[in-house]
Amino acid sequence: MRGSMGSADLNLDAQLAPVPEQVAESGRPGPEARARLRGLVDANLGFVWRSLRRLGVRESEIGDAAQQIFLIIAGKLSLIGANAERAFLFQTALRVAANARRTHRRRREVGEDELLTLPEAAPGPEDTADQVRRRRLLDQVLDTMALETRAVFVLAEIEELTMAEIAAMMKTPAGTVASRLRRAREQFREGGRLLRQEGRI
């Protein structure tokens, strides 16, 4: 169920391209660290982009959020083991997404949403109108879930990770992961049922 990123990611990749150079200017990492960071960006850009989107970050804010994640990683690169990189990326994405969602809620509460909303990126060439519609309906159902429940659902159903992989990535006991996934699937089924009742699917 892994999704392709489409044309929006070309823009995101362009925004992230300067990240190793920005880190280099800080005077901390040397060439090896910059090469490792570049490799992390190249290998995990799609994963980070999908995670942010499915964790509820608005389309117009994903580029900035992804860049923030990789800059955080850059500052802690020496502390992250080679086998822990993706877990650290997802944990950071979870925190960044939570902050972005809180900011969005505050803006909406004070009536600034219309002024601050940017148009969503245009669909990529492989995106049909039906794919875009289904994606938006999926996002609506995901929006009914608590963030940690949503995160487990995203990793299991979209990233297709095993329970053990999710537990390791989220640093959460396997039993808790299983409970959250069970709850997420129930909510997803209920959300689909309501959408069918409304004639939207």
Contacts in CASP RR format, 6 or more apart in sequence:
PFRMAT RR
TARGET T0000
AUTHOR 0000-0000-0000
METHOD contacts of the structure
MODEL  1
MRGSMGSADLNLDAQLAPVPEQVAESGRPGPEARARLRGLVDANLGFVWR
SLRRLGVRESEIGDAAQQIFLIIAGKLSLIGANAERAFLFQTALRVAANA
RRTHRRRREVGEDELLTLPEAAPGPEDTADQVRRRRLLDQVLDTMALETR
AVFVLAEIEELTMAEIAAMMKTPAGTVASRLRRAREQFREGGRLLRQEGR
I
1 157 0 8 1.000
1 158 0 8 1.000
1 160 0 8 1.000
2 50 0 8 1.000
2 158 0 8 1.000
2 159 0 8 1.000
2 160 0 8 1.000
3 50 0 8 1.000
3 158 0 8 1.000
4 126 0 8 1.000
5 12 0 8 1.000
5 46 0 8 1.000
5 49 0 8 1.000
5 50 0 8 1.000
6 124 0 8 1.000
6 125 0 8 1.000
6 126 0 8 1.000
6 127 0 8 1.000
7 121 0 8 1.000
7 122 0 8 1.000
7 123 0 8 1.000
7 124 0 8 1.000
7 125 0 8 1.000
8 49 0 8 1.000
8 59 0 8 1.000
8 62 0 8 1.000
8 121 0 8 1.000
8 124 0 8 1.000
9 45 0 8 1.000
9 46 0 8 1.000
9 49 0 8 1.000
11 63 0 8 1.000
11 121 0 8 1.000
12 45 0 8 1.000
12 49 0 8 1.000
12 62 0 8 1.000
12 63 0 8 1.000
12 66 0 8 1.000
13 45 0 8 1.000
15 63 0 8 1.000
15 64 0 8 1.000
15 66 0 8 1.000
15 67 0 8 1.000
16 41 0 8 1.000
16 45 0 8 1.000
16 63 0 8 1.000
16 66 0 8 1.000
16 67 0 8 1.000
16 70 0 8 1.000
19 37 0 8 1.000
19 41 0 8 1.000
19 67 0 8 1.000
19 70 0 8 1.000
19 71 0 8 1.000
19 74 0 8 1.000
20 34 0 8 1.000
20 37 0 8 1.000
20 38 0 8 1.000
20 41 0 8 1.000
20 74 0 8 1.000
22 71 0 8 1.000
22 74 0 8 1.000
23 29 0 8 1.000
23 33 0 8 1.000
23 34 0 8 1.000
23 37 0 8 1.000
23 71 0 8 1.000
23 74 0 8 1.000
23 75 0 8 1.000
24 30 0 8 1.000
24 34 0 8 1.000
28 75 0 8 1.000
29 37 0 8 1.000
29 74 0 8 1.000
29 75 0 8 1.000
29 77 0 8 1.000
29 78 0 8 1.000
33 77 0 8 1.000
33 78 0 8 1.000
36 77 0 8 1.000
37 70 0 8 1.000
37 73 0 8 1.000
37 74 0 8 1.000
37 77 0 8 1.000
40 70 0 8 1.000
40 73 0 8 1.000
40 85 0 8 1.000
40 89 0 8 1.000
41 70 0 8 1.000
44 85 0 8 1.000
44 86 0 8 1.000
44 89 0 8 1.000
45 66 0 8 1.000
47 86 0 8 1.000
47 89 0 8 1.000
47 90 0 8 1.000
47 159 0 8 1.000
48 66 0 8 1.000
48 69 0 8 1.000
48 70 0 8 1.000
48 89 0 8 1.000
48 93 0 8 1.000
49 62 0 8 1.000
49 63 0 8 1.000
49 66 0 8 1.000
50 154 0 8 1.000
50 158 0 8 1.000
50 159 0 8 1.000
51 89 0 8 1.000
51 90 0 8 1.000
51 93 0 8 1.000
51 94 0 8 1.000
51 97 0 8 1.000
51 154 0 8 1.000
51 159 0 8 1.000
52 62 0 8 1.000
52 65 0 8 1.000
52 66 0 8 1.000
52 69 0 8 1.000
52 93 0 8 1.000
52 96 0 8 1.000
52 97 0 8 1.000
53 59 0 8 1.000
53 62 0 8 1.000
54 139 0 8 1.000
54 142 0 8 1.000
54 150 0 8 1.000
54 154 0 8 1.000
54 158 0 8 1.000
55 93 0 8 1.000
55 94 0 8 1.000
55 97 0 8 1.000
55 147 0 8 1.000
55 150 0 8 1.000
55 151 0 8 1.000
55 154 0 8 1.000
56 97 0 8 1.000
56 100 0 8 1.000
56 101 0 8 1.000
56 139 0 8 1.000
56 142 0 8 1.000
56 143 0 8 1.000
56 150 0 8 1.000
57 65 0 8 1.000
57 96 0 8 1.000
57 97 0 8 1.000
57 100 0 8 1.000
57 101 0 8 1.000
58 100 0 8 1.000
58 104 0 8 1.000
58 117 0 8 1.000
58 120 0 8 1.000
59 120 0 8 1.000
59 121 0 8 1.000
60 117 0 8 1.000
60 118 0 8 1.000
60 119 0 8 1.000
60 120 0 8 1.000
60 121 0 8 1.000
61 100 0 8 1.000
65 93 0 8 1.000
65 96 0 8 1.000
65 97 0 8 1.000
65 100 0 8 1.000
68 96 0 8 1.000
69 89 0 8 1.000
69 92 0 8 1.000
69 93 0 8 1.000
69 96 0 8 1.000
72 92 0 8 1.000
73 80 0 8 1.000
73 85 0 8 1.000
73 88 0 8 1.000
73 89 0 8 1.000
73 92 0 8 1.000
76 88 0 8 1.000
80 88 0 8 1.000
86 169 0 8 1.000
87 168 0 8 1.000
87 169 0 8 1.000
87 170 0 8 1.000
87 171 0 8 1.000
90 151 0 8 1.000
90 155 0 8 1.000
90 169 0 8 1.000
90 170 0 8 1.000
91 169 0 8 1.000
91 170 0 8 1.000
91 171 0 8 1.000
94 147 0 8 1.000
94 148 0 8 1.000
94 151 0 8 1.000
94 170 0 8 1.000
97 147 0 8 1.000
98 147 0 8 1.000
101 147 0 8 1.000
104 113 0 8 1.000
107 113 0 8 1.000
107 116 0 8 1.000
123 131 0 8 1.000
123 132 0 8 1.000
134 201 0 8 1.000
137 195 0 8 1.000
137 200 0 8 1.000
137 201 0 8 1.000
140 195 0 8 1.000
141 187 0 8 1.000
141 188 0 8 1.000
141 191 0 8 1.000
141 192 0 8 1.000
141 195 0 8 1.000
142 150 0 8 1.000
142 153 0 8 1.000
142 154 0 8 1.000
144 187 0 8 1.000
144 191 0 8 1.000
145 153 0 8 1.000
145 184 0 8 1.000
145 187 0 8 1.000
145 188 0 8 1.000
148 170 0 8 1.000
148 180 0 8 1.000
149 180 0 8 1.000
149 183 0 8 1.000
149 184 0 8 1.000
149 187 0 8 1.000
150 184 0 8 1.000
151 170 0 8 1.000
152 166 0 8 1.000
152 170 0 8 1.000
152 177 0 8 1.000
152 180 0 8 1.000
152 181 0 8 1.000
152 184 0 8 1.000
153 180 0 8 1.000
153 181 0 8 1.000
153 184 0 8 1.000
153 185 0 8 1.000
153 188 0 8 1.000
155 161 0 8 1.000
155 165 0 8 1.000
155 166 0 8 1.000
155 169 0 8 1.000
155 170 0 8 1.000
156 163 0 8 1.000
156 166 0 8 1.000
156 181 0 8 1.000
156 184 0 8 1.000
157 188 0 8 1.000
161 169 0 8 1.000
163 174 0 8 1.000
163 177 0 8 1.000
163 178 0 8 1.000
163 181 0 8 1.000
164 174 0 8 1.000
166 172 0 8 1.000
166 177 0 8 1.000
166 181 0 8 1.000
167 173 0 8 1.000
167 174 0 8 1.000
167 175 0 8 1.000
167 176 0 8 1.000
167 177 0 8 1.000
170 177 0 8 1.000
192 201 0 8 1.000
195 201 0 8 1.000
END
